[in-house]
Amino acid sequence: MIAVDGPAARQYGRLAAPRVLTELTTESVLCLPIGSHEQHGPHLPLNTDTVIAERFTGLLAQRYGEQHDLWALPAIPYGLSLEHTWSPGTVSLRITSFMSLLNAVVTEHLQATPARRLLIINGHGGNRGILEPALYELQRTHAVSVCVIHPASLSTVQVGGATVPEIHAGIRETAMMLELAPEDVHLNSLPTDFTANGAEAKRLVLDRGTTWPWTSGDTTIATCGVIGGDPRRATADTGRAILDSALDAAGHVLTHLTNHSP
C-alpha cells in the first residue's frame, strides 16, 4: 500500500503559524483537494471521491513537494452530486453554494499566505463542468496561476471493457480505494448476481454532442448505483498502477504550472 504520512507530506495544516511566512513564498503551490459525499454503490463509502482526492494530493506532495514547493490543503468534502441524490446518504451542493465555498476557501488561503499558485485536485466527475469556468474566475479575481487535475483521467491505465464505460464506482474507483483505503471497501455487499449494465451510459453520460441530466439511479445505465465494470474484478495492484500512472502524468502539469507566472 502507498503510504502518505510524515513531514514529506507537506501538509499546510501542520505548520505553526509563524512558519507560514518562512516556509511559503509566491512560488509555492497550494494543492486543494475537492471531493464529494455521495453514493458509490453498496461496496464503497460515501466519501470515496474525497478520499481519492485527498490521498492523491498527499502522494503529489510526497513525490513533487520539494521540487515544486507543494503544500497540501485540507479537502473540500462536498461537491455537485445531484445525479446521486436518489440514494440515501448523498449530500449535494448547488452551483451557487459550490462556487461561493470554493471562492471563499481560495480567498482565505491566498490572504493567509504569500502563495500565488493553486492546483485543484478533483476527485468527483460531477465537479468537472463547473471547475472549468471557475478557473478563469479564480485567475482573474486573484491573479493566480491555477489549474485542475483529475487523477483518474490523468492515468493511462485501462480497466474494464469497451461495452461498459468506467464512470462511477466500477473497477477503476474500487481499485484505487483498495489501494488507498481497503478497510472501507466491502465487496461482499454487492449482490451475488451483480451484472454490470452500461447500455445507455455512452449516450446519456459520455456523448459530447448532447448533455443530459442523467442519474445513477437509472437502471438502464447503472446497477446498484454502479456505472462501470464489476467491482469484484478490482485489485489493489490495479489501483496502485492507476495512481502511479496519474502521478507520473502530473509531473508535466506541475512543471507547466510552476513555470507560468500569474
N, C-alpha and C positions, 0 to 999 in steps of 0.2 A: 504494500500500500504506500502511496505517496504521502509523506508526512509534511504538514505545514505547521511549524511551531518554531519558537526560539527567536532570538534577535534578528536572524536573517529575514524573518517575515516582514520587517519594516512596517509595523502597524502604527498608524498615526495615533490611535487612542492610547497607546502605551507610552507615549512621550510625556515627560513632565513639561509643564507649561513653558518654563524658560528655554527649554531645548528647541522649541518650535522655531525660534529666530536664529538659533545657531546651527540647526540641522537642515532646515529647508531654505531654499533660495528661489529666485524667479525661474530657475532652470528645473526645479523639482516637478515631478508629475504626481498629481493627486489621482488615485485609482479608486473609482466609485463603483462598487458592485450594485446592481439592481436586479431583483428577482420578482417573486410573486408568492402568494399563498393561494393555491388552487388545487382542485382535484387532479391527481395523477394516477387514476386507476385505483384498484384495491390494494396494490402492492407497493406503491411509493408514497412518501409523506407529502403533505400539503406544501411544505417549504422546499421541495426539490429544486426549483429554479433558483431560489435564494442560496441554497447550499452550493450548487454548482457555480454560481457567480462569485460567491464569497471565497470558496476554496480555490477557484481558479485565480482569483486576484492574489491570494496568498502565494500560489505557485509562481505567478508572474513576478512578484516581489522577490521571491527566493532566487529565481534564475537571473532576472534582469535588474534587480533593485539597485545594486551598486553601480552598474554600468549606466543606467538612465535615471538614477535618483528617484525611484518609485516609492510612494507611500500609500499603503492600503487604508482606505477609509472604511468606517462602519457601513454595512449594507443597508440599502433601502429595501425592505422586505415585501413591499406591495407593488403591484403593477396593474395593468389593464387586462382584466380576466373575465370580461362579460361572457365570453364564449363557453365558460365553465360554470356559470352561476346556476345552472340547472342542478348542480350537485351540492349536497351539504358540505360545509367547510370552506367553500371558496369565498374569498374576500377580494372585491374588485374596487379600485379607484375609478373615478370618472376622468375624462380627459382634462378638464379644468383643474381638478384636485391633483392629478398626477403632475401636471406642468407647474402648478403652484408649489408643490412639495419639492420637485426637482430643482426649481429655480431658487427656492429658499435654502436648501441644503448647499447647493453650489455657492450661492452668495455668501453664506456664513463662513464656509471654509476658505473662500478667497479673501474675505475680510480678516480672517484669523491667521492667515499665513502669507508669506511673500510669493507663494507658488502661482505660476501663470500658465500651467499646462494641466489639462484634465483628460483622463482616459476613463470612459464609462464602460464597464464590463456588464453586458446584458445577458441574463440567463433565461429570459422569457420571450418567446417569439412574438407574443401579443404586444410587447412593448416596442417592437422594432419600427412600426409605422410612424409612431409619434416621435420617436427619438431622432429620426432623420431630419425633420424640420426643426426639432428642438436644438440641434447642433448649431444651426445658423443663428438662432436667437441667443444662445449662450455665448457664441463667439462675438456677436455684435454687441450684446449687453455688457459683457465682462472683459472684452479684449483678451481672450484666452485662446491658446491653441487647444483644440478639442477634437476627439473622435470617439466612436463607439466600436467595440468589438463584440462579436457574438461567438463565444467559444465553440459551440457545436458546429457552427457553419465554417469556422476557420479550419477545422480538421479536414484532412483529405482521406481519412479512413472511411471506407464504405461498409455499411452494415445493412442487413435486411435484404430485400429483393426488389425487383423492378415493379412488381404488382402492388405492393403496399408501401407507400412512402413513409419515411420516418419523420413524423410530425410531432407526436406528443405521447410520452410515457411508454414508448415502444422499446426496441432493443437498445437504441443509442443512449437515451436518458437512463435507462435501467443499468446499462453497463457502466456509465460514469458514476452513478450512485453506488454500485457495487464496489467501485474503487475508492470513492470518497467517503461514503457513509454506509457501509454494508449492514450495520446494525439496524438501519431504518428501512431496509429492503425486505419485503415479505412475499416472496414469490409463491408460497403455498396459499396465499389469499386469493390468487387467481382461480377462476373456475377450472375444474379439471377438463372441461370440454371447450376451453377458450380457443377461439378461432379468429385470427386477425381479419378484419373487414375494412378494406380501404377503397372499395369500388368507386365511390364518388369523391374521394378525398382530392384527387388530382384536379377535378373540375371545380369543386366548391372552395378548396383551400389554396391550391397552388397555381391555378390558371392566372397568368399575368395579364390577360386581356379583360378579365372580369373580377370584381370584388364582391363577395357575398358575406352577409352576417351569419357565418356558419356557427354551429355549436357541436361540442364534443359529445353531446347527448343524442345526436343524430345517429341512429343505428346503421344508416347506410354508409357512414364514414368511420364509425368507431365501434369498438366492442368494450364494454365496461369503462368507457371513457378513454380508451387507448386507441391512438391512431398511429399505427406502426406495426412492425413485426412482433411475433410472440415474445414477450419479455423474458420468458423462460430460456430463450436462446442466448441471453446476455451473459457475459462473463466479466470478471474484474480485469482480466488481461485485455479484453477488448476496450474496456473503459480506460485503462492506462494508456493504450495505444492512441485512443481518440484524444486524450488530454495532452499527451506528449506531442502529437502532431499539431494540435492547436497552439501549444506553447512555442513550437518551432516557428510557425507562421507568424505569431505575434511579435517575434523579434524584428521583422521588417516593418511592422506597423509602428513599433516604438522608435525605431531609427528615424522614420519619416516624421513622427510627431515631435521628437526632440530636436530635429534639425529645422523645424518650421517655427518661425518667430510669430508670436501673437500679433 
